[in-house]
Amino acid sequence: MSVFTFLSRSLPPLINIPGVTSTLCISQKLLRLYGLIFSDSTGVYAFGPEVLRSLRKLESLVDNNMLQLGAQRVLLPTLGPRHIWEKSGRWSTMQSSLFRVKDRLSHEYCLQPTHEECITNFIACLNLSYKSLPVLMYQITSKFRDEPHPKHGLVRGREFVMQDLYTFDASVETAEETYRRVKTAYSDLLVNLGLPYLVASADPGNVGGLISEEFHVQADVGEDRILACSKCSLKFNSELKGEVASSLCSLQSCPKVFNEVQGIEVAHCFLLGERYSKCFDATYQSPSGSK
C-alpha cells in the first residue's frame, strides 16, 4: 500500500494571527503567518506538520553523524530530582533558570535543561571497566529553561529541542582526544547542513569545565557578540573578560584588534574534567582492578 502526502492537504496559512507584528524577526513572522508554528504562551511553541517533518529530517542527520562518531542514543527523564542537582551544586546556582515542581508527597524536581547530573549518576551505577571506555551517549529531547526574555520565536524559548552528547574517558589525554573528535563531528554536521559558522572561546557558565567553545552562525538577530581578531584566528564571546580573552592568543606580534559580529549559538562543546564524575563517584576499574 502506498501512502502519499499532498501539499493541498497541508494546514492552510492563517490570515489574522494575534501577536504577529512588524517587530518580530523575519523567520518568526513567516513561521507564524503561514501557520507553521503556534504559541499560546510566551516562549513555548506548537510545531505544525511541515516543521515536525523538518525536525525529524534534522534528527536523522544528527543520528548519522553520531553513529560515525561511535555514540549511542539514549533517552533520559525530563524530571530531575532535587538531590542529584544538589550533589553538583546546580540546584542553587541555576535557581533562577530552573522550572521546579513538587509531587503529591512534596518531593522536589526540576524540568531538566541539561542532563550532566542524570547521565553521570547513570554511569556511576554501571561499574565500568577500562575496556568499555570511552563511552559516548547522546539524546535528542525537549529541554526547559525559565528564560526571562524569550524572543525571536524558536531562537530563544522556554521549551526547546536539543541534542546533548556526554562522553566519559579514562584520562585527561583520552578526554582531550575525544573532545577533538566531537568538535570535528559538529563541524562536519554544520558543513553538511550548508551553514557557515565560526568557533569562539566562551565562558563555561554554570556547566563548568576546563574548555568551553561555542559554534555560532552569523545573524543580525543573534544576541551573542563574537570578537574576531583581524590578524590571527582568535575568536571569543564578548562575555569573556578582556585579559582572559587576550591571553588565548599566542602570537606576540598580534595587535589584538577585534571585529565584532553577531551570532546565534547553535552548538557548544565543554571539556568538563572531573566536574561531575567526582561528585557522583563515577569511576572505572583499571587493569590492576583498582578504581
Secondary structure, DSSP 8 states (H G I E B T S, - for coil): ------GGGS----S--TT--TTS-HHHHHHHHTTSEEEEETTEEEE-HHHHHHHHHHHHHHHHHHHHHT-EE----SEEEHHHHHHHTHHHHTGGG-EEEE-TT--EEEE-S--HHHHHHHHHTT-EEGGG-SEEEEEEEEEE---SS-BTGGGB-SEEEEEEEEEE-SSHHHHHHHHHHHHHHHHHHHHHTT---EEEE---GGG--SEEEEEEEE-TT--EEEEEESSSS-EEETTS-HHHHHTT---TT----EEEEEEEEEEEEEE-TTTTTTTTT--EE-TTS--
